[in-house]
Amino acid sequence: MQEFAGKTAVVTGAGSGMGKAFALRWAAEGMNVVIGDIQQDALDATAQEIKDAGVSVVAVRTDVSKLADIEALADAAEAAFGPVHLVNNNAGVEGYLDGPIWAATARDWEWTVGVNFWSVVYGVRTFVPRMLAHGQEAHVVNTCSMTSVVQAANMYGITKHAVIALSEVLWNDLRKAGANIGVTALCPGTIATNLFHGSRNRPTGLTDDGGNISADGEQLRERMHAVLAAGMAPAEVASRLVTAIRGGGLYLLTDHEWDDQVIARHEAIIASAVGEKAGA
Ligand SMILES: NC(=O)c1ccc[n+]([C@@H]2O[C@H](COP(=O)([O-])OP(=O)(O)OC[C@H]3O[C@@H](n4cnc5c(N)ncnc54)[C@H](O)[C@@H]3O)[C@@H](O)[C@H]2O)c1
């Protein structure tokens, strides 16, 4: 996609962080903007900023882990503006960080995988057939992570490996179909957002009696929140995304800070094939 003005963008997780920056950027590009988030007050605040800029916006409270909510978001977008050209499958949470992977409860998995992975499945399932049907140039942005391409360290990493794999399959299937739809597997590094405070929006129905937050997990979240605060501004990610969409490639890494880890993972995999570094 080269031109943005006059087209329609849908952004999930638009109440905070990168989703908010993407929504504001699409508004600045002259697009109609449709936003979803589970946190109503944050969603309303983003909608107000867009309205104040004189741009048309539709805001729909959306739980991205529910297919019916994503379908309702798409219906609202089409009712207001017609065909959707750009979708940011962006909402995500830090998820379970509260112990070894075997100690995670079914609800830890359901929350983390629901928000980070099923959301993207539902976004693809809902928006891509509609994009194919309208036939105009379109683009899907799936927010992966640098953790998608380094050795997975936790449940979050598991979900982000899955999202990049889904993006690769989507890219290949769309190319095979000769579709006029681009895909960006966006891999942000360290970005100044509220990601490590994601538990603020964990549905009460998806917690166990103990509340699912360990003391160690809480400390880790606060340490990581401070690390992210020193990271790249979300608006800068939005700028790089515009360039990447116009460029047409599949992957967008926001920076080279994680290169050593990417190389180390892939070298360990290759080396294992010849038995040089068993267990690496
Ligand atoms: N911040 C980083 O360093 C970083 C790095 C790599 C990838 N990411 C990814 O970027 C994406 C955006 O996160 P962010 O960093 O801007 O964090 P953020 O917490 O600032 O924003 C995430 C938004 O998602 C919303 N959300 C949470 N659960 C939801 C649900 N069930 N339904 C709908 N909305 C929901 C939150 O309310 C929030 O507004 C996520 O997919 C995250 O995994 C972030």
The ligand as an SDF file (V2000), in Angstrom:
LIG
                    3D

 44 48  0  0  0  0  0  0  0  0999 V2000
    6.3160   -2.3250   24.4200 N   0  0  0  0  0  0  0  0  0  0  0  0
    7.1960   -3.1330   23.8820 C   0  0  0  0  0  0  0  0  0  0  0  0
    8.4110   -3.0230   24.1390 O   0  0  0  0  0  0  0  0  0  0  0  0
    6.7260   -4.2140   22.9420 C   0  0  0  0  0  0  0  0  0  0  0  0
    7.6980   -4.9630   22.2690 C   0  0  0  0  0  0  0  0  0  0  0  0
    7.2780   -5.9430   21.3910 C   0  0  0  0  0  0  0  0  0  0  0  0
    5.9470   -6.1470   21.1390 C   0  0  0  0  0  0  0  0  0  0  0  0
    5.0060   -5.4140   21.8090 N   0  0  0  0  0  0  0  0  0  0  0  0
    3.5980   -5.6540   21.4900 C   0  0  0  0  0  0  0  0  0  0  0  0
    2.9780   -4.4360   21.1180 O   0  0  0  0  0  0  0  0  0  0  0  0
    1.5580   -4.5720   21.2440 C   0  0  0  0  0  0  0  0  0  0  0  0
    0.9930   -3.3360   21.9060 C   0  0  0  0  0  0  0  0  0  0  0  0
    1.3720   -3.3020   23.2640 O   0  0  0  0  0  0  0  0  0  0  0  0
    1.9960   -2.0120   23.9690 P   0  0  0  0  0  0  0  0  0  0  0  0
    3.4180   -2.3090   24.1860 O   0  0  0  0  0  0  0  0  0  0  0  0
    1.6140   -0.7900   23.2400 O   0  0  0  0  0  0  0  0  0  0  0  0
    1.2960   -2.1030   25.4130 O   0  0  0  0  0  0  0  0  0  0  0  0
    0.1470   -1.2140   26.1240 P   0  0  0  0  0  0  0  0  0  0  0  0
   -0.2020   -1.9430   27.3700 O   0  0  0  0  0  0  0  0  0  0  0  0
    0.5970    0.1830   26.2580 O   0  0  0  0  0  0  0  0  0  0  0  0
   -1.0640   -1.2940   25.0940 O   0  0  0  0  0  0  0  0  0  0  0  0
   -1.7970   -2.4880   24.8960 C   0  0  0  0  0  0  0  0  0  0  0  0
   -3.2830   -2.1740   24.7560 C   0  0  0  0  0  0  0  0  0  0  0  0
   -3.9860   -3.4180   24.5680 O   0  0  0  0  0  0  0  0  0  0  0  0
   -5.1890   -3.3560   25.3280 C   0  0  0  0  0  0  0  0  0  0  0  0
   -5.6900   -4.6970   25.6270 N   0  0  0  0  0  0  0  0  0  0  0  0
   -5.2690   -5.5830   26.5760 C   0  0  0  0  0  0  0  0  0  0  0  0
   -6.0490   -6.6700   26.5800 N   0  0  0  0  0  0  0  0  0  0  0  0
   -6.9770   -6.4910   25.6000 C   0  0  0  0  0  0  0  0  0  0  0  0
   -8.0570   -7.2710   25.1170 C   0  0  0  0  0  0  0  0  0  0  0  0
   -8.3520   -8.4690   25.6320 N   0  0  0  0  0  0  0  0  0  0  0  0
   -8.8110   -6.7680   24.1170 N   0  0  0  0  0  0  0  0  0  0  0  0
   -8.5350   -5.5530   23.5800 C   0  0  0  0  0  0  0  0  0  0  0  0
   -7.5460   -4.7660   24.0100 N   0  0  0  0  0  0  0  0  0  0  0  0
   -6.7660   -5.2340   25.0020 C   0  0  0  0  0  0  0  0  0  0  0  0
   -4.8170   -2.5850   26.5800 C   0  0  0  0  0  0  0  0  0  0  0  0
   -5.9550   -2.0450   27.2340 O   0  0  0  0  0  0  0  0  0  0  0  0
   -3.8830   -1.5070   26.0000 C   0  0  0  0  0  0  0  0  0  0  0  0
   -4.5940   -0.3410   25.6420 O   0  0  0  0  0  0  0  0  0  0  0  0
    1.3360   -5.8730   22.0100 C   0  0  0  0  0  0  0  0  0  0  0  0
    0.9650   -6.9090   21.1040 O   0  0  0  0  0  0  0  0  0  0  0  0
    2.7120   -6.1750   22.5910 C   0  0  0  0  0  0  0  0  0  0  0  0
    2.8970   -7.5450   22.8340 O   0  0  0  0  0  0  0  0  0  0  0  0
    5.3750   -4.4500   22.6950 C   0  0  0  0  0  0  0  0  0  0  0  0
  1  2  1  0
  2  3  2  0
  2  4  1  0
  4  5  1  0
  4 44  2  0
  5  6  2  0
  6  7  1  0
  7  8  2  0
  8  9  1  0
  8 44  1  0
  9 10  1  0
  9 42  1  0
 10 11  1  0
 11 12  1  0
 11 40  1  0
 12 13  1  0
 13 14  1  0
 14 15  2  0
 14 16  1  0
 14 17  1  0
 17 18  1  0
 18 19  2  0
 18 20  1  0
 18 21  1  0
 21 22  1  0
 22 23  1  0
 23 24  1  0
 23 38  1  0
 24 25  1  0
 25 26  1  0
 25 36  1  0
 26 27  1  0
 26 35  1  0
 27 28  2  0
 28 29  1  0
 29 30  1  0
 29 35  2  0
 30 31  1  0
 30 32  2  0
 32 33  1  0
 33 34  2  0
 34 35  1  0
 36 37  1  0
 36 38  1  0
 38 39  1  0
 40 41  1  0
 40 42  1  0
 42 43  1  0
M  CHG  2   8   1  16  -1
M  END
$$$$
